Amino acid sequence: MPSTIRAQIEIIPCKVCGDKSSGVHYGVITCEGCKGFFRRSQSTVVNYQCPRNKACVVDRVNRNRCQYCRLQKCLKLGMSRDAVKFGRMSKKQREKVEEEVKYHQAQIRAQTDAVPDSVFDAQCQTPSSSDQYHYNYSNYASPFTYNNAGPTLPSAMGGMTQQNAQQTYDVSADFVVDSTTAYEPKPTGFLDNNFIGHAEGDISKVLVKSLAEAHANTNPKLEYIHEMFRKPPDVSKLLSYTSMSYEETWLDCADKLTSMIQNIIEFAKLIPGFMKLSQDDQILLLKSGSFELAIVRMSRLIDVQRDQVLYGDVVLPIRECVRARHPSDMTLVMSIFEAAKSIARLKLTETELALYQSLVLLWPERHGVRGNHEITCLYNMSLAAMQQEIEANHAPIKGDVTVLDTLMAKIPTFRDLSLMHLEALCRFKALHPNHQFPALYKELFSLDNVLDFTHG
């Protein structure tokens, strides 16, 4: 497909999930993620089941939650292995696509004219809601691209050639680098210290609302979690899990973690100001912070009183999760659960969890970031908002020690656990070099990350 035509098509969102498209795949304009999903659904014998009522929402955030409904939407839109390529479209079909391109171009121009550039440019404007900011951050050119194994971070942006990236991460041949240009950090003045003071006013309200919505849209609903804990134990699923071998358990955990990190990436993209950072800093923050955010998110999936965890679609006793691991990994697994349980015991609201994730991700002391001033300003805005939330909802734990003090003291522990995970992964790879992990997992948790941590 000619690059000019492809660039025009990419302005049309994926017909299946609404994410950034990469062209016509199997007869429908889709992103790389939906293209890969459809290919996998056709290449093996699959029997997807819908856990609800076969009417799940399939969008950028929820597309991985129900494979059945996602496939049905693909088929309904006309995706087919036999579909013709764009270059063989009839004149009428081509004209229809061109009209749609023009329509989306007009929409983008209209929205760009109507919406402030970012939350930071709103210094002289009073925002009416956070929706306008969601448009800004979700429609900036994303540094995240998709292949047949789900989203990957484009290593080529870190200075590697595409060939080297494939050799290092074993990403499949249809890996598509985002066609957007790299971000240039704004001049220092775009985030001057005056904005920290605004955290007590309207901008703080917009920040809190934006983060709360981003958190709600990228996590399982609390109602679902509570319902799963109320159900009688599913003995067959429990036996299936406990009978897994050491290798099977590792790979299954990697799959579950990868799915969670896909949602963490979506959450990060919706943090006001995050997509204004340079692409290198965005990627570095996610590489070093995604595992830490996964621990924070796990706290929602734990029933502290019963000592249980919701693992995928089965509730497991935490003691079984620890026993299922190799003895060399028991310390890591036990420490992860203890960290998650310690957060759960604080009984944070969903808004507080959203703000806390922002603080963990934007921790300004991460080694290697270049836009440290910008990151620090974003961090301080989240910190000021978090302080207000905690003071409004929680009494001090003991003396002058607040819930916020306790939460901030845990962040170095997350960093230690992240390093322990990388070391455990290195041990596993040394013993089982032929096992294949999801591309996103491989890229986030590479040997380079170990070196970065040890030099940080």
C-alpha positions in Angstrom: 0.0 0.0 0.0 1.5 3.4 -0.9 2.7 5.3 2.2 0.6 8.4 1.3 -2.6 6.4 1.1 -1.8 4.5 4.3 -1.1 7.8 6.1 -4.5 9.0 5.0 -6.3 5.9 6.2 -4.5 6.0 9.6 -6.5 9.2 10.4 -9.6 6.9 10.7 -9.8 5.2 14.0 -9.9 1.4 14.2 -13.4 0.3 13.3 -13.3 -2.4 16.0 -12.0 -0.7 19.1 -11.4 3.0 18.1 -7.7 3.0 18.7 -5.2 4.4 16.1 -5.5 2.4 13.0 -2.6 1.2 10.8 -4.4 0.5 7.6 -6.8 -1.9 6.0 -6.5 -5.4 7.4 -8.7 -8.3 6.3 -10.9 -5.8 4.6 -11.5 -3.5 7.5 -9.6 -0.4 8.8 -8.2 -1.6 12.1 -5.3 -1.1 14.5 -2.4 -3.6 14.8 -3.9 -5.1 17.9 -7.3 -6.0 16.3 -5.5 -7.2 13.2 -3.4 -9.6 15.2 -6.4 -10.7 17.3 -8.4 -11.5 14.2 -5.5 -13.4 12.6 -5.0 -15.5 15.8 -8.8 -16.2 15.9 -8.6 -17.7 12.4 -5.3 -19.6 12.7 -6.1 -21.9 15.5 -9.2 -23.8 16.8 -10.8 -21.3 19.1 -14.0 -21.5 21.2 -14.5 -18.1 22.7 -17.2 -17.8 25.4 -18.8 -14.6 26.6 -19.0 -14.5 30.5 -21.8 -11.9 30.3 -24.7 -11.5 27.9 -22.9 -11.4 24.5 -23.2 -7.6 24.5 -19.9 -6.5 25.9 -18.5 -3.1 25.0 -15.5 -3.4 22.7 -13.4 -0.3 22.8 -9.7 0.7 23.2 -9.8 0.0 27.0 -12.1 -3.1 27.1 -11.2 -4.9 24.0 -9.2 -7.6 25.8 -11.9 -8.4 28.3 -14.1 -10.5 26.0 -12.7 -12.3 23.1 -16.1 -13.6 22.0 -17.6 -10.2 21.6 -14.5 -8.8 20.0 -14.5 -11.5 17.3 -18.2 -11.0 16.7 -17.6 -7.3 16.1 -14.8 -8.1 13.7 -17.0 -10.4 11.7 -19.9 -8.1 11.8 -17.7 -5.3 10.3 -16.8 -7.6 7.5 -13.3 -8.8 8.5 -12.4 -11.9 6.5 -9.3 -13.9 5.5 -10.6 -13.7 1.9 -11.1 -9.9 1.9 -9.3 -7.9 -0.8 -6.5 -5.6 0.0 -6.9 -1.8 -0.3 -4.9 -1.7 -3.5 -7.5 -3.9 -5.2 -10.5 -1.9 -4.0 -13.0 -0.8 -6.5 -13.2 2.9 -7.4 -16.5 3.1 -5.4 -14.9 1.6 -2.3 -11.8 3.8 -2.6 -14.0 6.9 -2.9 -16.0 5.9 0.2 -12.7 5.6 2.2 -11.5 9.0 0.9 -14.8 10.6 2.0 -14.4 9.1 5.4 -10.8 10.4 5.6 -12.0 13.9 4.8 -14.8 13.6 7.4 -12.3 12.7 10.2 -9.9 15.4 9.1 -12.7 18.0 9.5 -13.7 16.6 12.9 -10.1 16.8 14.1 -9.7 20.4 12.9 -13.0 21.4 14.6 -12.0 19.7 17.9 -8.5 21.1 17.8 -9.9 24.7 17.4 -12.3 24.2 20.3 -10.1 22.5 22.8 -7.1 24.0 24.8 -3.8 22.4 24.0 -3.3 20.9 27.4 -4.3 21.3 31.0 -1.3 23.5 31.5 -2.4 25.9 28.8 -5.7 26.3 30.7 -4.1 28.8 33.1 -6.3 31.6 31.8 -9.4 29.4 31.1 -11.8 27.7 33.5 -12.4 24.1 32.3 -16.0 22.9 32.5 -15.2 19.2 32.6 -12.4 16.8 32.1 -13.8 15.4 28.9 -11.9 18.0 26.8 -8.7 16.9 28.3 -9.4 13.3 27.6 -9.6 14.2 24.0 -6.2 15.9 24.1 -4.3 13.1 25.7 -5.9 10.2 24.0 -5.4 11.8 20.6 -1.8 12.9 20.8 0.3 10.6 18.6 0.9 7.6 20.8 4.4 6.1 21.4 2.8 2.7 21.7 2.4 0.5 18.7 0.7 -2.9 18.4 1.6 -6.2 16.9 0.1 -9.7 16.9 1.0 -10.2 20.5 -0.6 -7.0 21.7 0.9 -3.6 22.4 4.7 -3.1 22.4 6.9 -0.1 23.2 8.7 1.0 20.1 12.3 0.2 20.9 13.4 2.0 17.7 12.6 5.3 19.4 15.3 4.5 22.0 18.0 4.6 19.4 17.8 1.0 18.2 17.3 0.1 14.6 14.3 -1.9 13.7 16.5 -4.9 12.9 18.1 -4.8 16.3 14.8 -4.4 18.0 13.5 -7.6 16.4 16.6 -9.5 17.3 16.4 -8.3 20.9 12.7 -8.7 21.5 11.8 -11.3 18.9 9.0 -9.2 17.7 7.2 -10.6 14.7 7.8 -9.4 11.2 4.6 -7.4 11.0 5.8 -5.1 13.9 4.8 -1.6 12.7 6.5 1.5 14.1 4.2 4.4 14.8 4.4 6.8 11.9 4.3 9.9 14.2 7.2 12.1 14.9 9.0 12.0 18.3 7.9 14.4 20.9 10.1 17.4 21.7 9.9 18.5 25.3 8.3 21.8 25.8 10.4 24.8 26.9 10.9 24.8 30.7 8.4 27.6 31.0 5.5 25.4 29.9 5.5 23.9 33.4 6.7 26.7 35.6 6.3 26.5 39.3 3.2 28.7 39.3 1.2 25.7 38.1 1.9 23.9 41.4 0.0 26.6 43.2 -2.9 26.1 40.8 -3.3 22.6 42.2 -5.5 24.1 44.9 -8.0 25.4 42.3 -9.8 24.4 39.2 -6.8 22.6 37.6 -6.7 20.3 40.7 -10.3 19.4 40.2 -9.7 18.6 36.5 -6.7 16.5 37.4 -8.6 14.5 40.0 -11.5 13.9 37.7 -9.3 12.9 34.8 -7.3 10.5 36.8 -10.4 9.0 38.5 -12.0 8.4 35.1 -8.8 7.0 33.6 -8.6 4.6 36.6 -12.2 3.5 36.3 -11.9 2.9 32.6 -8.8 0.7 32.9 -9.6 -1.5 35.8 -12.1 -4.2 36.6 -15.2 -2.7 38.2 -15.4 -3.0 42.0 -18.9 -4.6 41.6 -17.4 -7.4 39.5 -14.5 -8.0 42.0 -16.9 -8.1 45.0 -19.2 -10.5 43.1 -16.3 -12.8 42.3 -15.4 -13.0 46.0 -19.0 -13.7 46.9 -19.3 -16.7 44.6 -18.7 -20.3 45.8 -15.1 -21.5 45.1 -14.7 -22.9 41.6 -13.0 -26.2 42.5 -12.2 -27.2 38.9 -10.4 -23.9 38.2 -8.6 -24.0 41.5 -7.4 -27.6 40.8 -6.4 -26.5 37.3 -4.2 -23.7 38.7 -2.6 -25.7 41.5 -1.7 -28.5 39.1 0.3 -26.2 36.8 4.0 -26.9 36.5 6.6 -24.3 37.5 7.0 -23.3 33.8 3.3 -23.1 33.2 2.8 -20.9 36.2 5.5 -18.5 35.1 4.1 -18.1 31.6 0.5 -17.8 32.9 1.6 -15.1 35.3 3.4 -13.3 32.5 0.2 -13.4 30.4 -1.9 -12.0 33.3 0.7 -9.3 34.0 0.9 -8.3 30.4 -2.9 -7.9 30.2 -2.7 -5.7 33.3 0.1 -3.6 31.9 -1.8 -3.0 28.7 -4.4 -1.2 30.9 -1.6 0.6 32.8 -0.4 2.0 29.5 -3.8 3.2 28.7 -4.1 4.8 32.1 -0.7 6.5 31.7 -1.7 8.0 28.4 -4.7 9.7 30.1 -2.6 11.3 32.9 -2.8 15.0 32.2 0.6 16.1 30.9 2.0 12.6 30.4 1.8 12.7 26.6 3.5 16.1 26.6 6.7 14.5 27.9 9.3 13.3 25.4 8.7 9.8 24.0 11.9 8.6 25.6 10.7 9.7 29.0 7.3 8.2 28.5 8.8 4.9 27.6 11.4 5.0 30.4 8.7 5.8 33.1 6.6 2.9 31.9 9.5 0.5 31.7 10.6 1.2 35.2 7.2 1.8 36.7 4.7 -0.6 35.2 5.5 -3.5 37.5 5.1 -1.1 40.5 1.7 0.0 39.3 0.7 -3.6 38.8 1.3 -4.1 42.6 -0.8 -1.1 43.4 -3.6 -2.4 41.2 -3.3 -5.9 42.7 -4.4 -4.4 46.0 -7.9 -4.0 44.6 -8.0 -7.7 43.9 -7.2 -8.9 47.4 -9.6 -9.9 50.2 -7.4 -9.2 53.2 -9.7 -10.9 55.7 -9.9 -14.1 53.8 -6.4 -13.9 52.5 -7.6 -14.5 48.9 -6.8 -12.9 45.5 -8.8 -12.6 42.3 -6.5 -14.1 39.7 -8.0 -13.7 36.3 -11.4 -15.3 36.7 -10.7 -17.5 39.7 -10.4 -16.6 43.4 -7.3 -18.3 44.9 -6.1 -18.6 48.5 -2.9 -16.6 48.6 -1.1 -19.4 50.3 -1.7 -21.5 47.2 -0.2 -18.9 45.0 3.0 -18.9 47.0 3.2 -22.7 47.1 2.8 -22.9 43.3 6.1 -21.2 42.8 9.6 -22.5 42.8 11.3 -22.2 46.2 13.7 -19.6 44.8 10.8 -17.3 43.9 8.8 -17.7 47.1 10.4 -14.6 48.7 9.4 -12.5 45.7 5.9 -13.7 45.6 5.3 -13.4 49.3 6.7 -9.9 49.3 4.5 -8.8 46.4 1.4 -10.0 48.2 2.5 -8.4 51.4 3.0 -5.1 49.6 -0.4 -5.3 47.9 -2.1 -6.3 51.2 -0.5 -3.4 53.0 -2.1 -1.0 50.5 -5.5 -2.8 50.7 -5.5 -2.4 54.5 -5.4 1.4 54.1 -8.8 1.3 52.4 -8.1 3.9 49.8 -10.9 5.3 47.7 -10.8 4.7 43.9 -9.9 8.3 43.4 -7.0 8.0 45.9 -5.8 4.8 44.1 -5.8 6.7 40.8 -3.8 9.6 42.3 -1.4 7.2 44.0 -0.7 5.4 40.7 0.1 8.8 39.1 2.6 9.5 41.9 4.2 6.0 41.6 4.6 6.3 37.8 5.8 9.9 37.9 8.3 9.3 40.7 10.9 12.0 39.7 14.0 10.2 40.9 13.9 7.5 38.2 17.3 7.0 36.6 17.7 8.3 33.0 14.8 10.7 32.6 15.6 13.8 30.7 12.6 16.0 31.3 13.0 15.9 35.1 11.6 19.4 35.6 8.4 18.6 33.7 8.0 15.2 35.5 8.6 16.8 38.9 5.9 19.5 38.2 3.4 16.8 37.1 4.3 14.8 40.2 3.9 17.8 42.5 0.4 18.5 41.1 -0.7 14.9 41.8 0.9 15.1 45.2 -1.0 18.3 46.2 -4.3 16.7 45.0 -3.5 13.5 46.8 -2.8 15.4 50.0 -6.2 17.1 49.9 -8.0 13.7 49.2 -6.2 12.0 52.1 -6.9 14.8 54.6 -10.6 14.8 53.7 -11.0 11.0 54.0 -8.5 9.7 56.5 -7.4 10.4 60.0 -3.7 10.1 60.9 -2.6 6.5 61.5 -0.5 7.1 64.5 0.6 10.5 65.9 1.6 12.7 63.0 2.0 9.8 60.6 -0.6 10.1 57.8 -1.9 7.6 55.3 0.0 9.6 52.7 3.2 9.3 54.6 2.7 5.5 54.7 2.0 5.3 51.0 5.0 7.4 50.0 7.3 5.2 52.2 6.2 2.1 50.2 7.4 3.4 46.8 11.1 2.4 47.4 9.8 -1.1 48.3 8.0 -1.3 44.9 11.3 -0.5 43.2 13.0 -3.3 45.1 10.3 -5.8 44.2 10.5 -4.7 40.5 14.3 -5.5 40.6 13.6 -8.8 42.3 11.1 -9.7 39.5 13.7 -8.9 36.9 16.3 -11.1 38.6 13.8 -13.9 39.0 13.0 -13.6 35.3 16.7 -13.8 34.4 17.0 -17.0 36.4 13.9 -18.5 34.7 15.2 -17.6 31.3 18.6 -19.2 32.1 16.8 -22.5 33.0 14.2 -22.3 30.2 15.7 -20.4 27.3 13.2 -21.7 24.7 10.0 -20.4 26.4 8.3 -17.5 24.6 6.9 -14.6 26.5 4.4 -12.0 25.2 6.3 -9.3 23.1 5.2 -6.5 25.5 6.4 -8.4 28.5 9.8 -9.2 26.9 10.3 -5.6 26.0 9.3 -4.1 29.4 11.3 -6.6 31.4 14.6 -7.0 29.5 18.1 -7.3 30.7 18.6 -3.6 30.0 16.1 -2.9 32.7 18.2 -4.7 35.3 21.2 -2.6 34.3 19.1 0.6 34.5 18.0 -0.4 38.0 21.4 -1.2 39.3 22.8 2.1 37.9 19.9 4.2 39.2 
